[in-house]
């Protein structure tokens, strides 16, 4: 590998010229007459410029000039020479004297690549240890010259050498073996600093269920998309790739893991305790999550203080212990209807725009951004007055003493038969939903799911009349290009629910945002119809009479099963251009505008953030009070933290196309996110 021109290649012992260079003197140890003047030694022995025409960073523009954005060191592959330059700029104190903010970030990036390089080199040496300590009867004749397994005491030798536990040593041996045998592309990406050790381990673990040929195919899909992704994002990409390459293997892995279902208890570092269910059946876990959230909302409506995270924890314990923490209402004070939030229907405080409040259902600021259920998580239902018997000694109210909740029970949540009220998001390719293909789907809180599980969750959602349905049209890259929300009709044509193509107020997209492939074009042909009449329990999707919205994909009829008969008008989404059809005149977006932007972007638009769009603020790229439109072309979901970051000094956000958001940090570095990629 080299920095700059490839006429020099660094060996492990120093540098040596490329023998194809016409200026190399084959008979001597020096350059021919055409060579440049000898280069004086600039650093300690071993660190010389690889190319006479390449100046080290301190001769380009200050001591760290080469590490600036676009500089030769900013993207240089990791090697000992880069380490020398980075160490020279960093200095013993670590203060990076003379480096600008931009250059400082470049040095930080360089050390990250070097860390990955060193990790891969270490794993390569561990792989050689495996070759020298093969398991009996396992010669080193496999891919990469590796045996199929290592000796019984190889892990002990590694554990003693690097001072780690025996369990950690076995995991490290497995990773080294995987990279040497099954995942050479991942090993190379780690060596070149494109991924780090954590991401390499995720790829190895998720693909371990596949055969070698399948692992190679999945690896290619994964590595094509991991640049700039966080570990959580890499895990989603890897799981989706595995489910695409071999859906049956992904399903088998899930079913095997379910046989190891368990509840674990451990002590937290703060002295508190953790209680966790592991490897649970996904459908039942989602239904349980809905029930916990619904009960937490009842506690909040009854006046119990706390954030939704705290109330969910209280609800979890109440349901497990058979107690009720609902406070007794003082005499003369009624209780709110179960599931009605204490602040429902109230506007933001005077002087505080509603956009500055957390989006509906978003947790309090400072709560985890990834994977933590919050008020906007799947809704559920614990029927009023139907709590388990029991009590406790800490002042919680027993169910028999609790006054009945006023009003009806919550309208969303799992029903008594365990069917799922899909206020969660189930994103399922239409072909998978119809049983015509085996492509993975996704579920909020679960990530990628195998086709069998996707259909099971959709079936449970269809069994619950409270579920809402949306359809999203995607292009061949999985980017949303059209969307419609289903509205209910009876068999006789009587309609109810929200108006045409307008979601119910503050609704969440779900349960299914199937992504039928459709290449955008003037004719907008839309998804492929499914022939035949609907049979009970079988979902059908077919073209209906009517043109639908202008420029869209027409009107469609969705029958998820049973007696439900839904109409869907598919309209285009603003991704590369915008006709402002849903622009709002005021500061706040309409429910339709907010919903369509959530579908287009899916998550907070800051690249590493995975906060679901439905739990984010609708935020203007150009502030509304500075003339910015309240429109798809000037708005995107921003979690509360990154909403504030965008408004902080030195930060900048541009939305040059509706679906593309370019952030610039105080260091001058720019990062762009595009529209969400749905499973296709």
SENU-322626 format. One record per residue (C-alpha): x, y, z; residue in three letters. Coordinates in steps of 0.05 Angstrom, whole numbers, padded with zeros to 5 digits, always signed. Each point is the difference from the previous one (the first is absolute). Layout:
BEGIN
XYZAla...
# end
This chain:
BEGIN
+00000+00000+00000Unk+00023+00071-00011Unk-00016+00072+00011Unk-00008+00043-00062Unk+00031-00028-00063Unk+00010-00075-00002Unk+00073+00003-00023Unk+00022-00018+00070Unk-00022-00060+00040Unk+00015-00007+00074Unk+00025-00067+00024Unk-00001-00024+00071Unk+00073+00020+00007Unk-00003+00069-00030Unk-00011+00022-00071Unk+00019-00028-00067Unk-00012+00026-00070Unk-00049-00029-00050Unk+00043-00040-00047Unk-00044+00023-00058Unk+00025+00071+00009Unk+00043+00019-00059Unk+00045+00041+00044Unk+00021-00060+00042Unk+00072-00022-00011Unk-00002-00077-00001Unk+00075-00003+00009Unk+00006+00043+00061Unk-00033+00024+00063Unk-00016+00070-00024Unk-00045+00035-00048Unk+00022+00010-00072Unk+00020+00067-00026Unk-00072+00023-00009Unk-00013-00006+00074Unk-00013+00061+00042Unk+00050+00029+00049Unk+00011-00042+00062Unk-00053+00015+00052Unk+00027+00019+00068Unk-00024-00040+00060Unk-00059+00036+00031Unk-00020-00045+00057Unk+00032-00054+00042Unk+00029-00059-00037Unk-00052-00039-00038Unk-00044+00058-00019Unk+00018+00026-00069Unk-00044+00029-00055Unk-00022-00055-00045Unk+00000+00043-00061Unk+00051+00056-00015Unk-00059+00043-00023Unk-00041-00010+00064Unk+00014+00048+00057Unk-00014-00022+00071Unk-00056+00037+00036Unk+00044+00053+00032Unk+00025+00023-00069Unk-00070+00003-00031Unk-00034+00051+00043Unk+00020+00001+00072Unk+00016-00060+00043Unk-00066-00036-00014Unk-00017+00026-00069Unk-00005-00068-00033Unk-00055-00020+00049Unk-00049+00054-00022Unk-00063-00022-00036Unk+00019-00025-00069Unk+00074-00001+00020Unk+00045-00059-00017Unk+00002-00024+00072Unk-00075+00007+00011Unk-00015-00062-00042Unk+00068-00034+00001Unk-00002-00075+00013Unk+00027-00019+00068Unk+00073-00021+00004Unk+00062+00014+00041Unk+00015+00063-00040Unk-00069+00029+00014Unk+00011-00018+00073Unk+00065+00040+00000Unk-00033+00061-00030Unk-00059-00005+00048Unk+00046-00008+00060Unk+00042+00060-00021Unk-00062+00044-00004Unk-00032-00028+00064Unk+00063+00009+00042Unk+00014-00031+00067Unk-00049+00046+00034Unk-00056-00018-00048Unk-00015+00074-00012Unk+00010-00001-00076Unk+00035+00068+00003Unk-00012+00043-00060Unk-00057-00043-00028Unk-00065+00033-00020Unk-00067-00031+00019Unk-00005-00031-00069Unk+00070-00028+00004Unk-00013-00025+00071Unk-00059-00041-00026Unk+00045-00026-00056Unk+00051-00024+00051Unk-00056-00032+00041Unk-00023-00037-00062Unk+00070-00023-00015Unk+00009-00029+00070Unk-00067-00036-00010Unk+00025-00033-00064Unk+00066-00018+00034Unk-00038-00032+00057Unk-00038-00043-00049Unk+00065-00017-00037Unk+00033-00021+00065Unk-00061-00042+00020Unk+00001-00038-00066Unk+00075-00012+00004Unk-00009-00028+00070Unk-00056-00046-00024Unk+00043-00022-00059Unk+00054-00022+00050Unk-00054-00036+00042Unk-00022-00036-00064Unk+00072-00024-00009Unk-00002-00026+00072Unk-00061-00040-00020Unk+00037-00029-00059Unk+00055-00023+00047Unk-00048-00028+00052Unk-00051-00037-00043Unk-00051-00046+00031Unk+00020-00074-00007Unk-00019-00026-00068Unk-00010+00070-00029Unk+00059+00016-00046Unk+00010+00071-00024Unk-00030-00013-00068Unk-00062+00044+00001Unk-00009+00070-00028Unk+00058+00044+00019Unk+00039-00061+00020Unk-00042-00005+00063Unk-00021-00063+00037Unk-00073-00010+00014Unk+00012+00009+00075Unk+00054+00015+00051Unk+00029-00042+00055Unk-00033-00007+00068Unk+00052+00043+00036Unk+00012+00052-00054Unk-00047+00048+00035Unk+00038-00007+00065Unk+00065+00018-00035Unk-00032+00062-00030Unk-00033+00020+00066Unk+00067-00002+00037Unk+00036+00037-00056Unk-00047+00060-00002Unk-00029-00004+00071Unk-00073-00013-00017Unk-00051-00051+00025Unk-00007-00068-00031Unk-00068+00018-00027Unk+00026+00063-00033Unk+00058-00039-00029Unk-00048-00050-00033Unk-00040+00056-00030Unk+00063+00032-00027Unk+00023-00065-00030Unk-00068-00008-00033Unk+00004+00070-00030Unk+00071-00011-00025Unk-00021-00066-00031Unk-00061+00032-00033Unk+00040+00057-00031Unk+00054-00047-00026Unk-00049-00052-00028Unk-00070+00027-00014Unk+00006+00075-00002Unk+00064+00023-00036Unk-00035+00063-00024Unk-00017+00019+00071Unk+00072-00012+00020Unk+00024+00045-00056Unk-00050+00054+00019Unk+00025-00003+00071Unk+00073+00003-00022Unk-00014+00060-00045Unk-00037+00037+00056Unk-00068-00001-00035Unk-00032-00033+00060Unk+00022-00009+00072Unk+00006-00062+00044Unk-00070+00006+00028Unk-00031+00001-00069Unk+00043-00058-00024Unk-00024-00040+00060Unk-00073+00016-00016Unk+00008-00022-00072Unk+00033-00065+00021Unk-00052-00016+00053Unk-00061+00015-00043Unk+00026-00039-00061Unk+00023-00060+00040Unk-00067-00035-00013Unk+00016-00003-00075Unk+00040-00049-00042Unk+00067+00027-00027Unk-00028+00016-00069Unk-00060+00035+00031Unk+00044+00037+00048Unk+00040+00027-00059Unk-00063+00024-00033Unk-00026+00033+00063Unk+00069+00031+00013Unk-00002+00034-00068Unk-00068+00030+00015Unk+00022+00024+00068Unk+00067+00031-00020Unk-00034+00039-00056Unk-00040+00040+00052Unk+00040+00004+00065Unk+00042+00062-00015Unk-00014+00053+00052Unk-00051-00044+00037Unk-00004-00009+00075Unk+00004-00070+00032Unk-00075+00000+00009Unk-00011+00018-00073Unk+00050-00054-00022Unk-00039-00051+00041Unk-00064+00018-00037Unk+00035-00004-00068Unk+00032-00067+00017Unk-00065-00030+00025Unk-00036+00023-00062Unk+00055-00030-00044Unk-00003-00067+00035Unk-00076-00003-00006Unk+00006+00017-00074Unk+00053-00052-00016Unk-00032-00057+00039Unk-00067+00015+00033Unk-00006-00071+00025Unk+00066+00005+00037Unk-00021+00065+00033Unk-00065-00032+00021Unk+00035-00063+00026Unk+00048+00043+00040Unk-00058+00037+00032Unk-00037-00064+00016Unk+00063-00031+00031Unk+00011+00061+00042Unk-00072-00002+00025Unk+00013-00068+00029Unk+00052+00035+00044Unk-00051+00051+00026Unk+00015+00022+00070Unk-00006+00056+00051Unk+00065+00028+00028Unk+00013+00040+00063Unk+00064+00038+00014Unk+00028+00057+00041Unk+00011+00067-00035Unk+00063+00040+00015Unk-00041+00053+00036Unk-00025-00052+00050Unk-00068-00008-00034Unk-00024-00064-00032Unk-00017-00021-00071Unk-00053-00051-00019Unk-00002-00020-00073Unk-00036-00051-00043Unk+00046-00028-00054Unk-00015-00036-00066Unk-00075+00008+00008Unk-00050-00014-00056Unk-00002+00067-00037Unk-00075+00005-00009Unk-00013-00013+00074Unk+00056+00047+00020Unk-00030+00056-00042Unk-00069-00013+00030Unk+00030+00001+00071Unk+00035+00065-00017Unk-00066+00030-00022Unk-00033-00021+00064Unk+00055+00030+00043Unk-00006+00066-00038Unk-00076+00001+00006Unk+00003-00012+00075Unk+00054+00053+00008Unk-00046+00049-00035Unk-00056-00018+00049Unk+00048+00014+00058Unk+00017+00067-00031Unk-00073+00018-00012Unk-00015-00017+00072Unk+00052+00050+00023Unk+00060-00043+00016Unk+00062+00043-00010Unk+00059-00020-00043Unk+00026-00003-00071Unk-00028-00052-00047Unk+00063-00041+00009Unk-00011+00000+00075Unk-00074-00015-00006Unk+00014-00058-00048Unk+00049-00028+00051Unk-00053+00007+00054Unk-00052-00033-00045Unk+00048-00057-00015Unk+00009-00014+00074Unk-00074+00007+00015Unk-00019-00050-00053Unk+00054-00049+00023Unk-00016+00006+00074Unk-00076+00004-00006Unk-00005+00068+00034Unk-00027+00068-00022Unk+00036+00066+00010Unk-00058+00043-00023Unk-00009+00055+00052Unk-00066+00008+00036Unk-00036+00061-00025Unk-00014+00052+00054Unk-00074+00009+00018Unk-00036+00043-00051Unk+00052-00012-00054Unk-00017-00045-00058Unk+00049-00041-00040Unk+00016+00008-00072Unk-00020-00051-00050Unk+00048-00057-00004Unk+00054+00014-00051Unk-00013+00075-00003Unk+00063+00040+00011Unk+00000+00051+00055Unk+00021+00055-00048Unk-00043-00022-00058Unk-00032+00056-00038Unk+00042+00056+00030Unk+00043+00046-00042Unk+00072+00018+00012Unk+00014+00052+00055Unk-00006+00072-00021Unk+00061+00022-00039Unk+00022-00072-00015Unk-00018-00023-00070Unk-00031-00069-00003Unk+00059-00023-00042Unk+00044+00010+00061Unk-00039-00052+00038Unk+00019-00073-00007Unk-00039-00034-00055Unk-00060-00039+00024Unk+00024-00061+00037Unk+00074+00021+00002Unk+00035-00016+00065Unk+00029+00053+00046Unk+00065+00031-00024Unk+00060-00041+00020Unk-00035-00067-00005Unk+00031-00051-00047Unk-00008+00015-00074Unk+00005-00071-00025Unk-00043-00059+00018Unk-00034+00031+00061Unk-00075-00004-00003Unk-00034+00065+00017Unk-00068+00033-00001Unk-00001-00005-00075Unk+00017-00074+00002Unk-00051-00053-00018Unk-00064+00015+00037Unk-00034-00053+00041Unk-00061-00015+00044Unk-00006-00024+00071Unk-00075+00003+00011Unk-00023+00046+00055Unk-00017-00038+00064Unk+00031-00065-00026Unk+00066+00001+00039Unk+00028-00061+00032Unk-00017-00012+00073Unk+00052+00016+00052Unk+00033+00057+00035Unk+00063+00023+00033Unk+00026+00033+00062Unk+00026+00064-00032Unk-00064+00040-00005Unk-00023-00021-00069Unk-00075-00005-00008Unk-00030-00069-00004Unk-00045-00012-00060Unk-00061-00010+00044Unk+00010+00070+00029Unk+00012+00035-00066Unk-00059+00040-00027Unk-00022-00020-00069Unk+00029+00042-00056Unk-00048+00049-00032Unk-00014-00009-00073Unk+00017-00057-00047Unk+00062-00043+00002Unk+00057+00020-00046Unk-00015-00012-00073Unk+00066-00029-00018Unk+00041-00059+00024Unk-00003-00075-00001Unk-00069-00031+00003Unk-00020-00055+00046Unk+00017-00053-00052Unk+00071+00026-00008Unk-00011+00034-00067Unk+00045+00061-00009Unk-00028+00070-00007Unk+00053+00024-00048Unk+00014+00071+00022Unk+00070-00027-00009Unk+00033+00003-00068Unk+00003-00065-00039Unk+00037+00013-00065Unk-00012-00058-00046Unk+00012-00006-00075Unk-00067-00012-00034Unk+00025-00063-00035Unk+00019-00029+00067Unk-00066+00019+00031Unk-00037-00034-00056Unk+00043-00063+00004Unk+00029+00013-00070Unk+00072+00010+00023Unk+00045-00012+00060Unk+00028+00068+00015Unk+00014+00026+00070Unk-00043+00052+00035Unk+00013+00045+00059Unk-00036+00014+00065Unk+00010+00060+00045Unk+00040-00022+00060Unk+00022-00065-00033Unk+00036+00021-00064Unk+00003-00049-00058Unk-00047-00059+00005Unk-00004-00063-00042Unk-00058-00007-00049Unk-00037-00051+00042Unk+00001+00045+00061Unk-00021+00059-00042Unk-00061-00036-00024Unk-00017-00025+00070Unk+00003+00071+00028Unk-00042+00026-00058Unk-00051-00055+00012Unk-00005+00018+00073Unk-00008+00073-00018Unk-00054-00017-00051Unk-00038-00038+00054Unk-00006+00063+00041Unk-00049+00051-00028Unk+00037+00057+00034Unk+00061-00008-00046Unk+00013+00053-00051Unk+00031-00013-00068Unk+00043+00041-00048Unk+00032-00018-00066Unk+00066+00029-00024Unk+00026-00006-00071Unk+00075-00005-00006Unk+00050+00003-00057Unk+00052-00054-00014Unk+00045+00028+00054Unk-00054-00004+00053Unk-00012+00076+00003Unk-00072+00020+00011Unk-00030+00033-00062Unk-00075-00004+00016Unk-00044-00011+00060Unk-00072-00007+00021Unk-00038-00012+00065Unk-00057-00050-00003Unk-00070+00023+00016Unk-00054-00047+00020Unk-00061-00017-00042Unk-00054-00050+00012Unk-00021-00053-00050Unk-00057+00046-00018Unk+00045+00059-00012Unk-00013+00039+00064Unk+00064+00035+00022Unk+00027+00019+00067Unk+00065+00023+00029Unk+00045+00056-00025Unk-00012+00035-00066Unk+00031-00022-00065Unk+00074-00012+00006Unk+00003+00037+00066Unk+00025-00036+00062Unk-00037+00004+00065Unk+00028+00056+00044Unk+00066-00019+00032Unk-00004-00070-00028Unk+00061-00042-00012Unk+00013-00035-00066Unk-00015-00073+00006Unk-00008-00056+00008Unk+00027-00012-00067Unk+00035+00045-00048Unk+00010-00052-00055Unk+00049+00023-00052Unk-00026-00023-00068Unk+00051+00014-00054Unk-00022+00051-00050Unk+00046+00040-00044Unk-00023+00073+00000Unk-00021+00027-00067Unk-00052+00041-00035Unk-00051-00057+00000Unk+00010-00018+00073Unk-00024-00072-00009Unk+00003-00015+00075Unk+00007-00067+00034Unk-00020-00066-00032Unk-00070-00023+00015Unk-00014-00067+00031Unk-00053-00040-00037Unk-00060-00036+00028Unk-00051+00015+00055Unk+00020+00008+00072Unk-00005-00062+00043Unk-00008+00006+00074Unk+00068+00011+00032Unk+00036+00013-00067Unk+00024+00070-00017Unk-00015+00027-00070Unk+00021+00064-00034Unk-00030+00021-00066Unk-00012+00061-00045Unk-00065+00035+00012Unk-00041+00050-00041Unk+00023+00071+00002Unk+00063+00037-00019Unk+00023+00018+00070Unk+00041+00063+00015Unk+00032+00038-00058Unk+00068-00027-00019Unk-00009-00060+00046Unk-00009-00075-00008Unk-00076-00005-00001Unk-00052-00028+00047Unk+00007-00069+00029Unk-00041-00047+00042Unk+00032-00036+00059Unk-00035-00058+00035Unk+00043-00024+00058Unk-00049-00056+00018Unk-00067-00009+00032Unk-00052+00053-00014Unk+00048+00059-00007Unk-00002+00036-00067Unk+00049+00058-00007Unk+00013+00051-00055Unk+00069+00030-00010Unk+00015+00061-00044Unk+00074-00001-00017Unk+00030+00069-00010Unk+00073+00018-00016Unk+00049+00019+00054Unk+00045+00061-00005Unk+00070-00030-00005Unk+00038+00037-00055Unk-00050+00054-00016Unk-00062+00029+00032Unk-00066+00029-00025Unk-00018+00026+00070Unk-00067-00035-00002Unk-00001-00010+00075Unk+00034+00065+00021Unk-00029+00030+00063Unk-00011+00075+00005Unk+00021+00003+00073Unk+00056-00024+00043Unk-00029-00069+00017Unk-00005-00053-00055Unk-00066-00034-00014Unk-00008-00071+00023Unk+00006-00023-00072Unk+00065+00039-00012Unk+00031-00025+00064Unk-00019-00072-00016Unk+00027+00002-00072Unk+00067+00030+00023Unk+00004-00055+00053Unk-00010-00053-00053Unk+00052+00031-00046Unk+00055+00007+00052Unk-00020-00053+00052Unk+00052+00023+00051Unk+00033+00063+00026Unk+00040+00029-00057Unk+00066+00005+00039Unk+00039-00058-00031Unk+00017-00040+00063Unk-00067+00010+00034Unk-00053-00056-00004Unk-00057+00035+00037Unk-00064-00018-00037Unk-00029+00058-00039Unk-00067-00007+00036Unk+00037+00016+00065Unk+00035+00062-00029Unk-00017+00073-00010Unk-00020+00025-00069Unk+00056+00051-00008Unk+00010+00054-00053Unk+00067+00000-00037Unk-00009+00074-00013Unk-00034+00027+00063Unk-00073+00019-00010Unk+00011+00070+00029Unk+00055+00010-00053Unk-00046-00015-00058Unk+00007-00076-00001Unk-00059-00040-00026Unk-00039-00049+00042Unk+00005-00052-00054Unk+00032-00066-00019Unk+00057+00037-00035Unk+00019+00038+00063Unk-00016-00048+00056Unk+00025-00064+00029Unk-00003-00040+00064Unk+00050+00021+00053Unk+00003-00031+00069Unk-00001+00051+00055Unk+00076-00005+00011Unk+00018+00011-00073Unk-00055+00052-00007Unk+00039+00040+00052Unk+00067-00017-00033Unk-00024+00028-00066Unk-00016+00066+00035Unk+00066+00003+00038Unk+00057+00047-00020Unk+00043-00027-00056Unk-00050-00052-00024Unk-00034+00004-00068Unk-00053-00042-00036Unk-00017+00006-00074Unk-00056-00036-00037Unk+00018+00011-00073Unk-00048-00055-00021Unk-00061-00020+00040Unk+00026-00069+00021Unk+00073+00019+00011Unk+00026+00034+00063Unk+00072+00026+00003Unk+00028+00016+00069Unk+00062+00041+00011Unk+00034-00003+00068Unk+00039+00055+00035Unk+00064-00033-00026Unk-00024+00012-00071Unk-00012-00074-00015Unk-00064-00016-00040Unk-00043-00063+00003Unk-00060-00015-00044Unk-00058-00047+00012Unk-00050-00020-00054Unk-00069-00030+00003Unk-00010-00064+00040Unk+00014-00067-00033Unk-00057-00048+00011Unk+00005-00076-00009Unk-00018-00019-00072Unk
# end
